[in-house]
């Protein structure tokens, strides 16, 4: 008998003995075990999603109301961010797939109700000196629709809900490029999503050290146009 079969037989024996012991020692009036958690529909294997034939990694996986799931996948990099793929599932079935318009690594998503539909803000790392946030609507009849986007000068981009309406907004990191990108002061800039568009609110102060991203809309003047 091979070593694998010996181990399997031993494990099975221990498991059986443990079950017998529990059955004998458990009190008759013992409370019933809690029901197991409801299983969530599995994400389709990345290789089954168009654009992920060579395999993809999962950047985020959002379970949304009405049996909707929104997943961000990154393709293998080839010396930089590769095209990323967004997958919109309804009832565990792929409803729509959207590839990024440019090579960009998808990072995060924040979603909330917009009427009866879900609106999501999605952040991307476009390169070492660039980022982007897109806002998009998920609908059963039209799939994933991008309605606006904003960009930043650094790979930092966040989709936190800044104004408390339950949907993701946009926070990006900007640079003065003075005298050059390396070592130049940077600052935060915020936008709130309103009716499918990003509305600029303002900027934070110039910084030579990176600070935490803001948790509310900024209203200061922007140091650099």
N, C-alpha and C positions, 0 to 999 in steps of 0.2 A: 504494500500500500504506500503511495507517495506521501511526502511530507504534507502537501496541501490537503489530501484527503484525511490524514490523521488529525490536522488542526480543525478541519471542518467538523469531523465526528466529535471531537472534544468540545467544541463550542456548542454544538447541537445538544450534547449530553448535559452540559452545564445549564443551558437555557431550559431544557425540560425539567431538570431537577429544581431549578428556581421557581418555575411555574407551579410544580407540585407543592413545594413548601409554602408558597403564597396561598394556594387553595386551602391548605390544611390550617394555617395559622391565622388567616384573615377572619375577623369576627363576623358572625352571621348578619349583624345589623350595620355593617360597614357602609358608609355613604358611597353611592355609585361614582365611578370615575368621571371627571368632566369630559364632555364631548370633545373630540379632536377638532382643531381649527379647520375652518372651511378651506379647502385647497384652492389656490389661485391658479387660473389657467396659465400654463407655461408659455414663456416667450418662445416664438419659433426659433429653432436653431439658427444662429447667424448665417450659416452657409445657405439656408433656404430663403434668405431675403435678397432680392435683387440688389446687386452692388457688393454683396458680401460673399461672393463665390470663393474667395481665398480666406474667408474667416473674418469675423469682426469681434471687437470687444464691446461690452456694454458700458456706456458712460452713465446712463440713468435709466430708471424704470419706474414710471409713475402709474399707479393704479387710480383711475379717476371714476367719478360716479357714472351710473348707467352702464356698467359693465364695459367701460372704455379703458384702454391701456395705451400709454404713450411711451415709446422706448427710443433712446438715442444710441446709435451704434457707430463705432469708428473703424474704418478699414485699416489694414496694416500700413504703417508709414513707410514711405520710400525716400528717406533723407529729410523728411518734414511731414507736417500734417497731411494725411490723405483725405479724400472726399469722405464725408460722414453721411449717415443715413438715418432718417427719422421714420419710425414705423408706428402707424395708428391702427390699433386693433379694436374690434367690437365683438364682444362675446367670444373672445379667444381666437378670432379669425382676423387675418390681415385685411384691413380695409383700404389702406393707402400707404404708399412708401414715397418719401421725398429725399433725394440726394442734395447735398449742399451745392450751391451754384459754383463754388470755388473750393480748392483744397482747404479744408478747415476741420479741426478737431472739435467735435461737439463736447460741451462740458457739463451743462446743467439745464434744468427746465423747472419752471414754476407755472402752475395752471390754476384757473378758476373759472367760474361761470360767467359767460357773457350772454345774457338772455337764456335760451335753452341749450346753448352750445358751450363748449369749453374753449377758452382762449389761453394760449401758452406763450410765455416768453422763453427763448432758448439762447444760451450763451455759447460762443464759439471762440476758440483760439485759432486765429488765422495765420499767425507766424510769431516769430520772436518779438516783434515790435508792433503787433496788431491784434485786435480782438473785435468781436461783433456780437450784437444782440439783435435777434429777430423776434417780432411778435407775429403769431399765427393763429388762425381760427381752425378748429376741428369740427367738421360737420359731416353728417351721414351722407349727404347728397354730393358734396363737393370735395370731401377729403381734407387734406392739409392745404391751407391757403396762407401764404406769407403776405402780410399787409403793410409792414414797415420794418425798418432796421436803423440802428445807429452803430457807430464804430468808435474804437478807442485806439490809443497809440501804444498800448502795452498789452500783454496777454491776460491781464486781469479784467474780468467782466463778471458781473453778478446780476441775478434776476430776482432779487428779494422784493417782496411787496413793501414798497416805501410809503404808500399813501393809505394803506389799510382797507382797500376795496376788495381784497381777496385774490387779486391777480398779480402776476409778476411784472415788475418794472425793470428799468435798466440803469446799472451803475457801471461806468467805464473809467479807466485810468488814462489820463492825458499827459503829454509831455510838452515842454516849451521848446525842445530841441536847441537850447541855447547853452553852450555854443554848438553842442552836438548831442545826439541821443544819449550816449554814454555819459553818465554823470549829470545830465540836465535835470533841473527840478521838475517834479511831476505833481499832479493834483487829481482829485476825484471830480467827476461830472455826473449828474443824475438826470434821468428822464422818467416821467410817469406815463403809463399807457392810458390813453383815453380814446374810446371808440375806435380801437384798432390802430391808433397812431401814437408815436412816442412824442410827448410834449416836454421840451427842455425846461428844467426848473432852475438850474444854476450850478455853481462850482464851489469847491472847497479851496482852502489856501494852498499856496505853493509849499512843497515839502521836499526835503533832500533825503528823508528816510520814509519808507513806506508805512502808512498808518492803516488801521482797520477800515474796511469799507463802511460808508454811512448806513444808518438804519432808518433814516427819514430823508425826504427830498432836501437837497441843498438849495440855497437861495442866494449865495454870494456871487459877486461878479467873477467872470471867468478871466484868469490871468493871461490867457493866450487865445487869440481869436481862432 
